[in-house]
Amino acid sequence: MQEDRFSQGPYRWLTVARPRKPEGTELQLALNSNPAAKAYQQAMFKQGQPAAMFFTDDVKGDYERIKARGAQFTMPPPT
């Protein structure tokens, strides 16, 4: 995994990408401390829109694998 860290004033974030394709899809991970980002997140949540969407052929298997690595989910995937 390729990792880059950024900061601007009090805000910090981390981006990660596949090492074999760093110019491809990139995931940004940031603290929820930016007021503009937090307002956007809350508005999207109220509309029922997820903050992120991932596609898989085995949602149950991926859920179990990621959970076993310590991730916390608000609910299990639908069956």
C-alpha atoms as a printed R data frame, in Angstrom:
   type eleno elety resid chain resno       x       y       z
1  ATOM     1    CA   MET     A     1   0.000   0.000   0.000
2  ATOM     2    CA   GLN     A     2   1.368   3.410  -0.950
3  ATOM     3    CA   GLU     A     3   0.798   5.999   1.753
4  ATOM     4    CA   ASP     A     4   1.080   9.796   1.687
5  ATOM     5    CA   ARG     A     5   0.466  12.134   4.624
6  ATOM     6    CA   PHE     A     6  -0.684  15.728   4.226
7  ATOM     7    CA   SER     A     7  -1.476  18.657   6.472
8  ATOM     8    CA   GLN     A     8  -2.824  22.161   6.097
9  ATOM     9    CA   GLY     A     9  -3.009  24.201   9.258
10 ATOM    10    CA   PRO     A    10  -4.714  22.137  11.953
11 ATOM    11    CA   TYR     A    11  -6.126  19.617   9.438
12 ATOM    12    CA   ARG     A    12  -4.312  16.375   8.598
13 ATOM    13    CA   TRP     A    13  -5.195  13.494   6.325
14 ATOM    14    CA   LEU     A    14  -3.707  10.333   4.900
15 ATOM    15    CA   THR     A    15  -4.162   8.931   1.427
16 ATOM    16    CA   VAL     A    16  -3.570   5.320   0.467
17 ATOM    17    CA   ALA     A    17  -3.336   3.671  -2.957
18 ATOM    18    CA   ARG     A    18  -2.324   0.338  -4.410
19 ATOM    19    CA   PRO     A    19   1.480   0.096  -4.690
20 ATOM    20    CA   ARG     A    20   1.315  -1.410  -8.182
21 ATOM    21    CA   LYS     A    21  -1.015   1.309  -9.443
22 ATOM    22    CA   PRO     A    22  -0.391   4.496  -7.412
23 ATOM    23    CA   GLU     A    23  -2.033   6.641 -10.103
24 ATOM    24    CA   GLY     A    24  -5.286   4.658  -9.727
25 ATOM    25    CA   THR     A    25  -7.989   4.898  -7.091
26 ATOM    26    CA   GLU     A    26  -6.889   6.634  -3.920
27 ATOM    27    CA   LEU     A    27  -8.617   6.536  -0.534
28 ATOM    28    CA   GLN     A    28  -8.454   9.573   1.746
29 ATOM    29    CA   LEU     A    29  -8.601   9.030   5.498
30 ATOM    30    CA   ALA     A    30  -9.059  12.086   7.703
31 ATOM    31    CA   LEU     A    31 -10.118  13.026  11.191
32 ATOM    32    CA   ASN     A    32 -13.661  14.330  11.431
33 ATOM    33    CA   SER     A    33 -12.470  17.693  12.780
34 ATOM    34    CA   ASN     A    34 -12.952  19.891   9.693
35 ATOM    35    CA   PRO     A    35 -16.258  21.750  10.239
36 ATOM    36    CA   ALA     A    36 -17.063  21.884   6.494
37 ATOM    37    CA   ALA     A    37 -16.416  18.171   6.038
38 ATOM    38    CA   LYS     A    38 -18.421  17.298   9.140
39 ATOM    39    CA   ALA     A    39 -21.430  19.354   7.944
40 ATOM    40    CA   TYR     A    40 -21.258  17.619   4.534
41 ATOM    41    CA   GLN     A    41 -21.034  14.192   6.174
42 ATOM    42    CA   GLN     A    42 -24.026  14.876   8.418
43 ATOM    43    CA   ALA     A    43 -26.119  16.186   5.500
44 ATOM    44    CA   MET     A    44 -25.321  13.091   3.413
45 ATOM    45    CA   PHE     A    45 -26.144  10.828   6.366
46 ATOM    46    CA   LYS     A    46 -29.539  12.519   6.809
47 ATOM    47    CA   GLN     A    47 -30.279  11.770   3.133
48 ATOM    48    CA   GLY     A    48 -29.379   8.124   3.657
49 ATOM    49    CA   GLN     A    49 -26.273   8.357   1.469
50 ATOM    50    CA   PRO     A    50 -23.242   6.320   2.552
51 ATOM    51    CA   ALA     A    51 -19.933   8.101   3.094
52 ATOM    52    CA   ALA     A    52 -18.194   5.479   0.963
53 ATOM    53    CA   MET     A    53 -19.243   2.611  -1.242
54 ATOM    54    CA   PHE     A    54 -17.212  -0.486  -2.009
55 ATOM    55    CA   PHE     A    55 -18.063  -3.240  -4.465
56 ATOM    56    CA   THR     A    56 -17.368  -6.922  -3.863
57 ATOM    57    CA   ASP     A    57 -18.489 -10.361  -4.964
58 ATOM    58    CA   ASP     A    58 -18.402 -11.657  -1.356
59 ATOM    59    CA   VAL     A    59 -19.750  -9.013   1.037
60 ATOM    60    CA   LYS     A    60 -20.175 -11.447   3.941
61 ATOM    61    CA   GLY     A    61 -16.665 -12.867   3.565
62 ATOM    62    CA   ASP     A    62 -15.084  -9.426   3.225
63 ATOM    63    CA   TYR     A    63 -17.061  -8.164   6.233
64 ATOM    64    CA   GLU     A    64 -15.807 -11.058   8.384
65 ATOM    65    CA   ARG     A    65 -12.191 -10.649   7.170
66 ATOM    66    CA   ILE     A    66 -12.138  -6.881   7.806
67 ATOM    67    CA   LYS     A    67 -13.909  -7.230  11.168
68 ATOM    68    CA   ALA     A    68 -11.345  -9.842  12.243
69 ATOM    69    CA   ARG     A    69  -8.628  -7.241  11.607
70 ATOM    70    CA   GLY     A    70 -10.240  -4.870  14.104
71 ATOM    71    CA   ALA     A    71 -12.586  -2.710  12.001
72 ATOM    72    CA   GLN     A    72 -15.813  -1.639  13.663
73 ATOM    73    CA   PHE     A    73 -19.086  -1.547  11.739
74 ATOM    74    CA   THR     A    74 -22.354   0.132  12.715
75 ATOM    75    CA   MET     A    75 -24.260  -2.896  11.395
76 ATOM    76    CA   PRO     A    76 -23.549  -6.172   9.601
77 ATOM    77    CA   PRO     A    77 -24.108  -6.391   5.856
78 ATOM    78    CA   PRO     A    78 -27.590  -7.342   4.688
79 ATOM    79    CA   THR     A    79 -28.101 -10.998   3.874
